Amino acid sequence: MAGSKISCMGIIGDGCGGGREFIVEDEKLFAYDEQSDETILLLEDVKNAVNISKKACIISITCRDEVILFDLSSLSKK
């Protein structure tokens, strides 16, 4: 599914990354900050993503074969 894009918004006041858009595109996880117009690469090798959500500092990416949990406070997979 190269070229497909899914995203979710971080809610201000809900832990890390409030107000940023979290995007999975081309097998990579990015954070986009609209205020600064900056995009940061957070994680590579995100294969077959079908859904993304965020709660507090954890981004959950549901893929066909696994669920990836990415911790924004440590910037690493859990």
Residue pairs with C-beta under 8 A, 6 or more apart in sequence:
1 48
1 49
2 26
2 27
3 25
3 26
4 25
4 49
5 23
5 24
5 25
6 23
6 24
6 25
6 49
6 50
6 51
6 52
7 21
7 22
7 23
7 24
7 52
8 21
8 22
8 52
8 53
8 54
8 59
9 19
9 20
9 21
9 22
9 54
10 16
10 17
10 18
10 19
10 20
10 21
10 22
10 54
11 18
11 19
11 54
12 18
12 19
14 54
14 55
14 56
15 55
15 56
15 57
15 72
15 73
16 56
16 57
16 72
16 73
17 31
17 54
17 57
17 59
17 72
19 33
19 34
19 35
20 31
20 32
20 33
20 34
21 31
21 32
21 34
22 29
22 30
22 31
22 32
22 42
22 52
22 54
22 59
23 29
23 30
23 31
23 32
23 52
24 30
24 46
24 49
24 52
24 61
27 44
27 45
27 46
27 47
27 49
28 41
28 43
28 44
28 46
29 41
29 42
29 43
29 44
29 46
29 59
29 61
29 70
30 39
30 40
30 41
30 42
31 39
31 40
31 42
32 38
32 39
32 40
33 39
33 40
42 59
42 70
42 72
42 75
43 68
43 70
43 77
46 61
46 63
46 68
47 63
47 64
47 65
48 63
48 64
48 65
49 61
49 62
49 63
50 62
50 63
50 64
51 60
51 61
51 62
52 59
52 60
52 61
52 62
53 59
53 60
54 60
57 71
57 72
57 73
58 69
58 70
58 71
58 72
58 78
59 69
59 70
59 72
60 67
60 68
60 69
61 67
61 68
61 69
61 70
68 77
69 77
69 78
70 76
70 77
70 78
71 77
71 78
